[in-house]
Amino acid sequence: MIRHSMDVVKNAVEHLNPGQTPVVTFDQPLFALAKQIQWKWPESYGEDQIVVMFGGLHIEMVALKTLGDWLQGSGWVQALVQAEIATAGTADSFLRASHVLGTRRAHQVTAAALYILQHRAYNHYCLGETRDAEDLPEFEDWCCQRGEDIPQFHYWATVLELELLVLVYVRSLRQGSLMMYLDALTELGPWFHALDHTHYARWIPVHLKDMAELTTKHPDVARKFREGHFTVQKTQRVFSSIPIDQAHEQNNACIKGDGGAVGLTDNLSALRRWMVAGPEVARVIEEFQDGNQHWRRQTADTRHHDQTPSVQASFVKDTRSLVGVIEEMGNPFEEESQDVVKLDTKEIAGPAAVETVMNAKRIGQEQFEAFTRECLLDRTKAVDDPIPRNKLKVFSTSTPRSQSKGQQQLASVKNDRELFARLYIGCQMRDGNLEELFHHENQACPPALSDGGSLCTGTKNDLLTCLEEVSDAKTETPVTTCIVLDGAAIVQMLKPAASKTFEEYAQQIFIPYMSTKLQTVSRLDLVWDTYLADSLKGSTRAKRGQGVRRRVVAAAAIPGNWQNFLRVDSNKTELFRFLSAALMEWFDQEDKQLVITDGEAVLSKPLLPDLTSLAPCNHEEADSRMLLHASHAGQHGHHAILIRTVDTDVVVLAVSLAQELQPEDEL
């Protein structure tokens, strides 16, 4: 069909303008077929016979989709929704470039907002520096250095770079600038490779090679293209040239709206009439709809439609709104950590995301250059050879699946079978004693002590049954002067409820609970767990499941699944520090004492003169550390101390400590 269409175009051009070189524009699938036809039948359809163009509209669409792939899951969609630039469904469609005009405008607003935020971050940096203004780096140098050091800065700087690159490409079409068009395509090509748009990654270099050879193969066409005639100018307005395939789409819409085009390709003569007369019919219909053309020419406005005051005011309003929303979420250009963080939820992407952010452009550039060299210059590989996918995802939500217990047991049995087979054969060949062999352990993890490589555990709370039999139960809360709280247990118990941010959780749930406890005592000790990387408790925590890493800051949204959030040790560490800071800032009662652990250190308010028995402390869990705080309180005049916990370990340790208390002390 494509070959037949090329014949029809050649005949039509030869009939209308003998000697002119036909120029045909295709979208990507048809462009690939057309190039294969040119290479297979060079005498009739070769590159010296017909100029095959890549559809500019379709390139813009895939460029916007590439941007959407990079922004997927970053919180950009939620920022647009909160800024009231688009509804949730519309903003989500921008990632897929479902509507080109709307998607392009969203990226225009985003590019302006990111540029403003970048400059504000630079201004804050300059204000915070003590060096002379002459010694401060220039804005561009500062951006380059920050991009090399901070992954979050690099990610959003890349977003800004991609958006400006797409807008430069659109500008090249609107102005009919061939050099700008080729430069923009050359810059976009590596990103098609990096983000796995393999069809465009394959054929964009072919198109660029064709354009580079126009000067020698078709000098007249090259001259016209340099004059801007590789696009279509349908109106007298400035900045309004459109790519050829977009003009075809508009004409097709006009023709189809005036009777339809179903079955047109079945009739050869009808197809030829439509191809020749279609644009003229579309023009006549457009002039008829426009009305009095003479009057319109006398009063024509040659400005671009975006140059009207209402459009400009709307753009400024949306940009300011988006800047405000992103600043509330946290200016990404002021991030100091080595993490890549979502804007809205502050979820932290994994280490692989950092590698992706820092290396994506380099990976795409290397693949683009290798493809161009091997397939088009050296021709050591075919153009249609498979292009490996990179599968670069910054904010990937997939989590590795763990094997079920049955699968683990089956794998263990298979390993045992293979091991026993080798040992049995070895014993027979070397006259070994099988009975002696099986007297010894032959597995790395003894089954008597481990289950699938993890230590076997018991049920600790069975100990409480024994203690209940030898203790007297109390139905009323004892009167105490000091209370020691297990902070991790309190956080597990206090669900966020209606709180939307961590600030609301601290002010509306956590601090009121602590205030209630302080009403009945004169001293409150809040003891947090610490989480070490190579801890024996790591396997126990792993059994509880995996969660998503999030950044805990005041304005960050509370995760929907609180238990899942608390499964990540780093989440709990940041949350504990955040709650400690909020509690210390709130507490202002001079007649009471507040003591909070902070890693190996201890915070107190009012400041305690002697903390040597409490800090530094390398206890990992709060279980034993709570007893240290109880002992410290006893040494400073508190004889009735209440320990609030849900852990059997603390109960057992407290029973042991109670044996050493003075007669007047009560625990």
C-alpha positions as CSV (number, residue, x, y, z in Angstrom):
1,M,0.0,0.0,0.0
2,I,2.8,2.4,0.9
3,R,4.6,1.6,-2.4
4,H,1.4,2.3,-4.3
5,S,0.9,5.6,-2.4
6,M,4.4,6.6,-3.4
7,D,3.6,5.8,-7.0
8,V,0.5,8.0,-6.8
9,V,2.4,10.9,-5.3
10,K,5.1,10.7,-7.9
11,N,2.6,10.7,-10.7
12,A,0.6,13.5,-9.2
13,V,3.7,15.7,-8.7
14,E,5.0,14.9,-12.2
15,H,1.6,15.9,-13.6
16,L,1.3,19.1,-11.7
17,N,4.9,20.3,-11.7
18,P,7.2,18.2,-14.0
19,G,10.7,17.7,-12.7
20,Q,9.9,18.5,-9.1
21,T,11.2,16.1,-6.5
22,P,8.3,14.6,-4.5
23,V,8.3,15.1,-0.7
24,V,6.2,12.7,1.3
25,T,5.6,12.8,5.0
26,F,4.8,9.7,7.1
27,D,4.3,8.9,10.7
28,Q,6.7,6.5,12.3
29,P,5.2,3.1,11.2
30,L,4.7,4.2,7.6
31,F,8.1,6.0,7.6
32,A,9.8,2.7,8.4
33,L,8.0,1.0,5.6
34,A,8.8,3.8,3.2
35,K,12.5,3.7,4.0
36,Q,12.6,0.0,3.5
37,I,10.9,0.5,0.1
38,Q,13.5,3.1,-0.8
39,W,16.4,0.7,0.2
40,K,14.9,-2.3,-1.7
41,W,14.0,-0.5,-4.9
42,P,16.5,2.3,-5.2
43,E,16.0,2.7,-9.0
44,S,12.3,3.7,-8.6
45,Y,11.9,4.9,-5.1
46,G,15.5,5.6,-3.9
47,E,16.6,8.5,-1.8
48,D,17.6,10.3,-4.9
49,Q,14.1,9.9,-6.3
50,I,11.8,10.8,-3.4
51,V,12.3,12.7,-0.2
52,V,10.7,10.9,2.8
53,M,10.0,13.2,5.8
54,F,9.2,12.2,9.4
55,G,6.0,13.6,10.7
56,G,6.8,16.5,13.0
57,L,3.5,16.2,14.9
58,H,4.2,12.6,15.8
59,I,7.7,13.4,16.9
60,E,6.3,16.0,19.2
61,M,3.8,13.5,20.6
62,V,6.5,10.9,21.4
63,A,8.7,13.6,22.9
64,L,5.9,14.6,25.2
65,K,5.4,10.9,26.1
66,T,9.1,10.6,26.8
67,L,8.8,13.6,29.2
68,G,5.8,11.8,30.8
69,D,7.9,8.6,31.3
70,W,10.5,10.7,33.1
71,L,7.9,12.4,35.3
72,Q,5.9,9.3,36.1
73,G,5.4,9.0,39.8
74,S,7.3,12.1,40.7
75,G,4.4,14.0,42.1
76,W,4.2,16.4,39.2
77,V,0.6,15.4,38.4
78,Q,-0.5,16.0,42.0
79,A,1.2,19.4,41.9
80,L,-0.8,20.4,38.8
81,V,-4.0,19.3,40.5
82,Q,-3.3,21.2,43.7
83,A,-2.4,24.3,41.6
84,E,-5.8,23.9,39.9
85,I,-4.2,23.8,36.5
86,A,-6.0,20.6,35.6
87,T,-8.2,18.0,37.1
88,A,-6.8,14.7,38.3
89,G,-7.8,12.8,35.2
90,T,-6.6,15.5,32.8
91,A,-3.3,15.9,34.6
92,D,-2.7,12.2,34.5
93,S,-3.4,12.2,30.8
94,F,-0.5,14.6,30.3
95,L,1.9,11.8,31.1
96,R,0.6,10.0,28.0
97,A,0.3,13.1,25.9
98,S,-3.3,12.3,25.1
99,H,-4.0,15.9,24.2
100,V,-1.0,17.5,22.6
101,L,-2.0,21.2,23.1
102,G,-2.9,20.7,26.7
103,T,0.2,18.7,27.5
104,R,2.4,21.2,25.8
105,R,0.9,24.0,27.8
106,A,1.3,22.1,31.1
107,H,5.0,21.7,30.3
108,Q,5.3,25.4,29.4
109,V,3.9,26.3,32.8
110,T,6.1,23.7,34.5
111,A,9.2,25.0,32.8
112,A,8.5,28.5,33.8
113,A,7.8,27.4,37.4
114,L,11.0,25.3,37.7
115,Y,13.1,28.1,36.3
116,I,11.7,30.5,39.0
117,L,12.3,27.9,41.7
118,Q,15.8,27.3,40.5
119,H,16.6,31.0,40.7
120,R,15.0,31.2,44.2
121,A,17.2,28.3,45.4
122,Y,20.2,30.1,44.0
123,N,19.2,33.4,45.8
124,H,18.8,31.5,49.1
125,Y,22.2,30.0,48.6
126,C,23.8,33.4,48.0
127,L,22.1,34.8,51.1
128,G,23.3,32.0,53.2
129,E,26.9,32.3,52.1
130,T,29.4,34.4,54.1
131,R,31.8,34.9,51.2
132,D,32.0,38.1,49.2
133,A,29.7,38.4,46.2
134,E,32.6,38.3,43.9
135,D,33.6,34.9,45.1
136,L,30.2,33.3,44.7
137,P,29.7,31.1,41.6
138,E,27.6,32.3,38.7
139,F,24.1,30.8,38.4
140,E,25.0,28.4,35.6
141,D,28.1,27.2,37.4
142,W,26.1,26.7,40.6
143,C,23.5,24.7,38.7
144,C,26.1,22.5,37.1
145,Q,27.8,21.8,40.5
146,R,24.6,21.1,42.3
147,G,23.5,18.8,39.5
148,E,26.6,16.8,39.9
149,D,26.3,16.6,43.7
150,I,22.6,16.3,44.4
151,P,20.4,13.7,42.6
152,Q,17.1,15.5,43.4
153,F,18.5,18.7,41.8
154,H,19.7,16.7,38.9
155,Y,16.4,15.1,38.4
156,W,14.4,18.3,38.2
157,A,17.1,20.1,36.3
158,T,16.7,17.3,33.7
159,V,13.0,17.8,33.7
160,L,13.5,21.5,32.9
161,E,16.1,20.6,30.3
162,L,13.8,18.2,28.6
163,E,10.8,20.6,28.6
164,L,12.9,23.4,27.1
165,L,14.2,20.9,24.5
166,V,10.7,20.0,23.5
167,L,9.7,23.6,23.4
168,V,12.7,24.4,21.2
169,Y,11.6,21.7,18.8
170,V,8.1,23.1,18.7
171,R,9.6,26.6,18.1
172,S,11.6,25.2,15.1
173,L,8.4,24.1,13.5
174,R,6.5,27.3,14.2
175,Q,9.3,29.4,12.8
176,G,10.2,27.0,10.0
177,S,13.9,26.9,11.1
178,L,15.5,23.8,9.6
179,M,18.8,24.2,11.6
180,M,16.9,24.5,14.9
181,Y,14.8,21.5,13.9
182,L,17.8,19.3,13.2
183,D,19.6,20.5,16.4
184,A,16.5,19.8,18.5
185,L,16.0,16.3,17.0
186,T,19.7,15.5,17.6
187,E,19.3,16.3,21.3
188,L,16.0,14.4,21.6
189,G,17.4,11.3,19.9
190,P,19.4,10.1,23.0
191,W,16.3,10.4,25.2
192,F,14.3,8.1,22.9
193,H,17.1,5.5,23.4
194,A,17.4,6.1,27.2
195,L,13.6,5.8,27.9
196,D,12.9,2.9,25.5
197,H,11.0,4.5,22.7
198,T,12.8,2.1,20.4
199,H,10.9,2.8,17.2
200,Y,11.7,6.5,17.2
201,A,15.2,5.7,18.6
202,R,15.7,3.6,15.5
203,W,14.3,5.9,12.8
204,I,15.1,9.4,14.0
205,P,18.8,8.9,13.2
206,V,17.8,7.7,9.7
207,H,15.7,10.8,9.2
208,L,18.6,13.0,10.4
209,K,20.9,11.3,8.0
210,D,18.5,12.0,5.1
211,M,18.3,15.7,6.1
212,A,22.0,15.9,6.2
213,E,22.3,14.5,2.7
214,L,19.7,16.7,1.2
215,T,22.3,19.3,0.1
216,T,24.0,16.8,-2.2
217,K,21.1,14.7,-3.3
218,H,18.3,17.3,-3.6
219,P,19.9,20.9,-3.5
220,D,16.6,22.5,-4.6
221,V,14.6,20.8,-1.8
222,A,17.4,21.6,0.7
223,R,17.2,25.3,-0.3
224,K,13.4,25.4,0.1
225,F,13.6,23.6,3.4
226,R,16.1,26.2,4.7
227,E,13.6,28.8,3.7
228,G,11.1,27.2,6.0
229,H,9.1,25.2,3.5
230,F,9.4,21.9,5.3
231,T,6.4,23.2,7.3
232,V,3.0,24.6,6.3
233,Q,2.0,28.2,6.8
234,K,-1.8,28.3,6.7
235,T,-2.4,31.8,8.1
236,Q,-0.8,35.2,8.2
237,R,-0.2,35.0,11.9
238,V,3.4,34.9,13.2
239,F,4.8,31.8,14.9
240,S,2.1,29.6,13.3
241,S,3.8,27.2,10.9
242,I,2.8,23.6,11.4
243,P,4.4,20.3,10.4
244,I,3.2,18.7,7.2
245,D,1.5,15.7,8.9
246,Q,-0.4,18.1,11.2
247,A,-1.7,20.0,8.1
248,H,-2.7,16.6,6.7
249,E,-4.5,15.7,9.9
250,Q,-6.4,19.0,9.8
251,N,-7.4,18.5,6.2
252,N,-8.4,14.9,6.8
253,A,-10.6,16.1,9.7
254,C,-12.2,18.7,7.4
255,I,-12.8,16.1,4.6
256,K,-14.1,13.4,7.0
257,G,-16.4,15.9,8.6
258,D,-17.8,16.7,5.2
259,G,-19.0,13.3,4.2
260,G,-16.4,10.9,5.5
261,A,-13.5,9.0,3.9
262,V,-14.6,5.4,4.6
263,G,-13.9,3.1,1.7
264,L,-11.9,5.8,-0.1
265,T,-8.8,3.6,-0.7
266,D,-10.9,0.9,-2.4
267,N,-11.4,3.1,-5.4
268,L,-8.2,4.2,-7.2
269,S,-9.7,7.1,-9.1
270,A,-11.5,8.4,-6.0
271,L,-8.3,8.1,-4.0
272,R,-6.4,10.2,-6.6
273,R,-9.1,12.8,-6.7
274,W,-9.1,13.0,-2.9
275,M,-5.3,13.4,-2.8
276,V,-5.2,16.1,-5.4
277,A,-8.4,18.0,-4.5
278,G,-8.5,17.3,-0.8
279,P,-6.4,20.3,0.3
280,E,-8.3,22.6,-2.0
281,V,-11.6,21.4,-0.7
282,A,-10.4,22.0,2.8
283,R,-9.3,25.5,1.9
284,V,-12.7,26.3,0.3
285,I,-14.6,25.0,3.3
286,E,-12.4,27.0,5.7
287,E,-12.9,30.2,3.7
288,F,-16.6,29.6,3.7
289,Q,-16.6,29.2,7.4
290,D,-14.5,32.3,8.0
291,G,-17.1,34.5,6.3
292,N,-16.2,37.8,4.7
293,Q,-12.6,37.3,3.7
294,H,-12.1,40.8,2.3
295,W,-13.2,42.4,5.6
296,R,-11.0,40.0,7.5
297,R,-7.9,40.8,5.4
298,Q,-8.5,44.5,6.1
299,T,-8.6,44.0,9.9
300,A,-6.4,40.9,10.2
301,D,-4.5,40.4,13.5
302,T,-1.2,38.9,12.7
303,R,-0.3,38.2,16.4
304,H,-0.1,34.7,17.7
305,H,-3.1,33.6,19.6
306,D,-1.0,33.2,22.8
307,Q,-0.1,36.9,22.6
308,T,-3.5,38.1,23.8
309,P,-3.8,39.6,27.3
310,S,-6.2,37.0,28.6
311,V,-3.9,34.1,27.6
312,Q,-0.9,35.8,29.1
313,A,-2.7,36.5,32.3
314,S,-3.9,32.9,32.6
315,F,-0.3,31.7,32.0
316,V,1.1,33.9,34.7
317,K,-1.7,32.9,37.1
318,D,-1.0,29.2,36.6
319,T,2.7,29.6,36.9
320,R,2.5,31.5,40.2
321,S,0.0,28.9,41.5
322,L,2.4,26.0,40.6
323,V,5.4,27.8,42.1
324,G,3.4,28.2,45.3
325,V,2.3,24.6,45.4
326,I,5.8,23.2,44.8
327,E,7.3,25.5,47.4
328,E,4.8,24.2,49.9
329,M,5.8,20.7,49.0
330,G,9.4,21.7,49.2
331,N,11.6,23.3,46.6
332,P,13.3,20.4,44.9
333,F,16.3,22.6,44.0
334,E,17.0,23.2,47.7
335,E,17.3,19.5,48.6
336,E,20.6,18.6,50.3
337,S,20.3,14.8,50.7
338,Q,21.5,12.1,48.3
339,D,18.0,10.8,47.7
340,V,15.5,11.2,44.9
341,V,12.2,12.2,46.6
342,K,8.6,12.4,45.3
343,L,7.2,15.9,45.5
344,D,3.9,15.3,47.2
345,T,4.4,12.2,49.4
346,K,8.1,12.5,50.1
347,E,8.6,8.8,49.2
348,I,12.2,8.1,48.6
349,A,13.1,6.1,45.5
350,G,15.7,3.3,45.9
351,P,19.4,3.5,45.1
352,A,18.7,2.3,41.6
353,A,16.7,5.5,41.0
354,V,19.8,7.6,41.9
355,E,21.8,5.7,39.3
356,T,19.1,6.2,36.7
357,V,18.9,10.0,37.4
358,M,22.6,10.6,37.2
359,N,23.3,8.3,34.2
360,A,20.2,8.3,32.0
361,K,21.4,11.0,29.6
362,R,24.9,9.4,29.3
363,I,23.4,6.0,28.6
364,G,21.1,7.4,25.9
365,Q,23.8,9.4,24.3
366,E,26.1,6.4,24.1
367,Q,23.4,4.2,22.5
368,F,22.4,7.0,20.1
369,E,26.0,7.4,18.9
370,A,26.6,3.7,18.7
371,F,23.5,3.1,16.7
372,T,24.3,5.9,14.3
373,R,27.9,4.7,13.9
374,E,27.2,1.0,13.5
375,C,23.9,1.1,11.5
376,L,24.3,4.2,9.3
377,L,28.0,5.0,9.0
378,D,29.9,1.8,9.3
379,R,26.9,-0.4,8.4
380,T,28.2,-3.3,10.5
381,K,24.7,-3.8,11.8
382,A,21.2,-3.8,10.3
383,V,18.9,-0.9,11.1
384,D,16.2,-3.4,12.2
385,D,18.4,-5.2,14.6
386,P,16.9,-5.3,18.1
387,I,17.6,-2.4,20.3
388,P,18.0,-3.5,24.0
389,R,15.7,-1.8,26.5
390,N,17.2,0.0,29.4
391,K,14.1,-0.1,31.6
392,L,15.1,3.0,33.4
393,K,12.5,3.9,36.0
394,V,13.0,6.5,38.6
395,F,9.9,6.1,40.8
396,S,9.2,2.4,40.2
397,T,6.5,0.9,42.5
398,S,7.4,-2.7,41.9
399,T,8.8,-4.7,44.8
400,P,10.6,-8.0,44.6
401,R,8.5,-11.0,45.6
402,S,9.6,-13.2,48.4
403,Q,9.3,-16.9,48.1
404,S,6.5,-18.6,50.0
405,K,7.3,-21.1,52.8
406,G,6.4,-24.0,50.5
407,Q,8.7,-22.7,47.8
408,Q,11.5,-22.3,50.3
409,Q,11.0,-25.9,51.6
410,L,10.9,-27.3,48.0
411,A,14.2,-25.5,47.1
412,S,15.7,-26.8,50.4
413,V,14.7,-30.4,49.5
414,K,16.2,-30.1,46.1
415,N,19.4,-28.8,47.5
416,D,19.5,-31.6,50.0
417,R,18.9,-34.2,47.3
418,E,21.8,-32.9,45.2
419,L,24.1,-32.6,48.3
420,F,23.3,-36.1,49.5
421,A,23.8,-37.5,46.0
422,R,27.3,-36.0,45.7
423,L,28.2,-37.0,49.3
424,Y,27.0,-40.6,48.7
425,I,29.0,-41.0,45.5
426,G,32.0,-39.4,47.1
427,C,31.8,-41.9,50.0
428,Q,31.5,-44.9,47.7
429,M,34.5,-43.8,45.6
430,R,36.7,-43.1,48.7
431,D,35.4,-46.0,50.9
432,G,33.9,-43.5,53.3
433,N,31.8,-44.4,56.4
434,L,28.2,-43.3,55.7
435,E,27.2,-43.7,59.4
436,E,30.0,-41.5,60.4
437,L,29.2,-39.0,57.7
438,F,25.6,-38.5,58.9
439,H,26.7,-38.0,62.5
440,H,27.8,-34.5,61.4
441,E,25.9,-31.5,60.3
442,N,25.9,-31.1,56.5
443,Q,24.0,-27.9,56.0
444,A,25.0,-24.3,56.4
445,C,21.9,-23.5,58.5
446,P,21.1,-26.4,60.9
447,P,17.4,-27.3,60.6
448,A,17.2,-27.7,64.4
449,L,18.0,-24.0,64.8
450,S,16.8,-22.4,61.6
451,D,13.8,-22.2,59.3
452,G,14.8,-21.4,55.7
453,G,18.0,-19.7,56.9
454,S,16.3,-17.7,59.6
455,L,16.6,-18.5,63.3
456,C,13.7,-20.3,64.8
457,T,11.7,-18.2,67.2
458,G,9.4,-19.0,70.1
459,T,6.4,-17.3,71.7
460,K,7.8,-14.9,74.3
461,N,4.5,-13.9,75.8
462,D,4.1,-17.4,77.3
463,L,6.4,-16.1,80.0
464,L,3.8,-13.7,81.1
465,T,1.5,-16.5,82.1
466,C,4.1,-17.7,84.6
467,L,4.5,-14.2,86.0
468,E,0.8,-13.7,86.4
469,E,0.6,-16.7,88.7
470,V,3.1,-15.3,91.2
471,S,2.0,-11.6,91.1
472,D,-0.9,-9.6,92.4
473,A,-3.0,-7.9,89.8
474,K,-4.1,-4.3,90.3
475,T,-7.3,-2.8,88.9
476,E,-6.4,0.8,89.5
477,T,-3.6,2.9,87.9
478,P,-0.9,3.4,90.6
479,V,0.1,6.9,91.7
480,T,3.5,7.6,90.2
481,T,5.8,10.6,89.8
482,C,7.6,9.3,86.7
483,I,6.5,7.5,83.6
484,V,8.8,5.8,81.1
485,L,7.2,5.3,77.6
486,D,8.3,3.0,74.8
487,G,8.1,5.5,71.9
488,A,7.9,2.9,69.1
489,A,4.9,1.2,70.8
490,I,3.2,4.6,71.3
491,V,3.6,5.4,67.6
492,Q,2.3,2.0,66.6
493,M,-0.7,2.6,68.8
494,L,-1.5,6.2,67.8
495,K,-2.9,5.9,64.3
496,P,-3.0,9.1,62.1
497,A,-6.8,9.1,61.9
498,A,-7.9,12.3,60.1
499,S,-4.4,13.8,60.1
500,K,-3.3,14.7,56.6
501,T,0.3,15.7,57.2
502,F,3.0,14.8,59.7
503,E,2.7,18.3,61.3
504,E,-1.0,17.6,62.0
505,Y,-0.2,14.2,63.4
506,A,2.3,15.7,65.8
507,Q,0.1,18.6,66.9
508,Q,-3.3,16.9,67.0
509,I,-2.5,13.3,68.1
510,F,1.0,12.7,69.4
511,I,1.5,15.9,71.6
512,P,-2.0,15.7,73.1
513,Y,-1.3,12.2,74.2
514,M,1.9,13.2,75.8
515,S,0.2,16.1,77.4
516,T,-2.3,13.8,79.0
517,K,0.5,11.6,80.4
518,L,2.3,14.6,81.9
519,Q,-0.7,15.7,83.8
520,T,-0.3,12.9,86.4
521,V,3.5,12.8,86.7
522,S,6.4,15.2,87.2
523,R,8.8,13.5,84.8
524,L,8.2,11.8,81.4
525,D,10.9,9.7,79.7
526,L,10.3,8.9,76.0
527,V,12.6,6.1,74.8
528,W,13.0,5.4,71.1
529,D,14.4,2.3,69.4
530,T,17.4,2.7,67.1
531,Y,17.9,0.7,64.0
532,L,21.4,-0.6,63.0
533,A,22.2,-1.9,59.6
534,D,23.7,-5.2,60.6
535,S,21.5,-6.0,63.5
536,L,20.3,-9.5,64.5
537,K,16.8,-8.0,64.7
538,G,16.9,-7.4,60.9
539,S,15.6,-10.8,60.1
540,T,12.8,-10.4,62.5
541,R,11.8,-7.0,61.0
542,A,12.0,-8.5,57.5
543,K,9.3,-11.0,58.4
544,R,6.9,-8.2,59.0
545,G,7.0,-7.2,55.3
546,Q,8.4,-4.4,53.3
547,G,7.2,-0.8,53.0
548,V,8.0,2.4,51.0
549,R,10.7,4.8,52.0
550,R,9.3,8.3,52.6
551,R,10.8,11.6,53.7
552,V,9.3,12.8,57.0
553,V,8.9,16.6,57.0
554,A,6.1,18.8,58.4
555,A,4.3,19.4,55.2
556,A,4.6,15.8,53.8
557,A,1.4,13.9,53.5
558,I,0.6,11.1,55.9
559,P,0.9,7.7,54.1
560,G,-2.4,5.9,53.6
561,N,-1.0,2.6,55.1
562,W,0.5,3.5,58.5
563,Q,1.7,0.0,59.3
564,N,3.4,-0.3,55.9
565,F,5.1,3.0,56.5
566,L,6.4,1.8,59.9
567,R,8.0,-1.3,58.4
568,V,10.8,0.8,57.0
569,D,13.5,1.5,59.6
570,S,14.6,4.8,58.0
571,N,11.0,6.0,58.1
572,K,10.8,5.3,61.8
573,T,14.1,7.0,62.5
574,E,13.1,10.2,60.8
575,L,9.6,10.1,62.3
576,F,11.0,9.6,65.8
577,R,13.3,12.6,65.4
578,F,10.5,14.7,64.0
579,L,8.2,13.9,66.9
580,S,11.0,14.5,69.4
581,A,11.7,17.9,67.9
582,A,8.0,18.8,67.9
583,L,7.5,17.7,71.5
584,M,10.6,19.5,72.7
585,E,9.4,22.7,71.0
586,W,5.9,22.4,72.6
587,F,7.0,21.6,76.1
588,D,7.4,24.6,78.3
589,Q,6.5,23.5,81.9
590,E,9.2,24.4,84.3
591,D,7.8,22.3,87.1
592,K,8.0,19.1,85.1
593,Q,10.9,17.2,83.4
594,L,11.0,15.8,79.9
595,V,13.7,13.4,78.8
596,I,13.8,12.0,75.2
597,T,16.4,9.8,73.6
598,D,18.0,10.9,70.4
599,G,20.1,8.1,68.9
600,E,22.9,7.5,71.4
601,A,22.3,11.0,73.0
602,V,19.6,12.2,75.3
603,L,17.6,15.4,75.2
604,S,16.2,17.0,78.3
605,K,14.1,20.0,79.1
606,P,14.8,21.7,81.5
607,L,18.4,20.6,81.0
608,L,19.5,17.9,83.5
609,P,22.9,18.5,85.0
610,D,24.0,14.9,85.0
611,L,23.2,12.6,82.1
612,T,26.3,10.4,82.2
613,S,24.3,7.3,83.2
614,L,22.0,7.8,80.2
615,A,24.2,8.9,77.4
616,P,26.0,8.0,75.3
617,C,24.1,4.8,75.1
618,N,24.6,2.1,72.4
619,H,21.5,0.0,73.3
620,E,19.7,-0.8,70.1
621,E,16.2,-1.4,71.5
622,A,14.2,0.6,74.0
623,D,13.7,-2.6,76.0
624,S,16.9,-2.3,78.1
625,R,17.3,1.4,77.7
626,M,13.9,2.1,79.4
627,L,15.4,0.4,82.5
628,L,18.3,2.8,82.5
629,H,15.9,5.7,82.5
630,A,14.0,4.1,85.3
631,S,17.2,3.7,87.3
632,H,18.2,7.3,86.6
633,A,14.8,8.6,87.7
634,G,15.1,6.5,90.9
635,Q,18.5,8.1,91.6
636,H,16.9,11.6,91.3
637,G,14.1,11.3,93.8
638,H,11.4,9.4,91.9
639,H,10.3,6.4,94.0
640,A,7.2,5.5,92.1
641,I,7.9,4.8,88.4
642,L,5.5,3.5,85.8
643,I,6.9,1.8,82.6
644,R,4.4,1.7,79.7
645,T,5.2,-1.1,77.2
646,V,3.8,-3.9,75.2
647,D,7.0,-5.9,75.0
648,T,7.5,-9.1,77.1
649,D,11.2,-8.4,77.2
650,V,10.7,-5.2,79.1
651,V,8.5,-7.0,81.7
652,V,11.1,-9.7,82.3
653,L,13.8,-7.1,82.6
654,A,11.7,-5.0,85.0
655,V,11.0,-8.0,87.2
656,S,14.8,-8.5,87.5
657,L,15.4,-4.8,88.2
658,A,12.6,-4.7,90.9
659,Q,14.6,-7.1,93.0
660,E,17.3,-4.5,93.4
661,L,15.0,-1.6,94.4
662,Q,15.0,0.0,97.8
663,P,12.0,-0.7,100.0
664,E,10.5,2.7,99.4
665,D,10.8,2.4,95.6
666,E,8.0,1.1,93.4
667,L,8.3,0.0,89.8
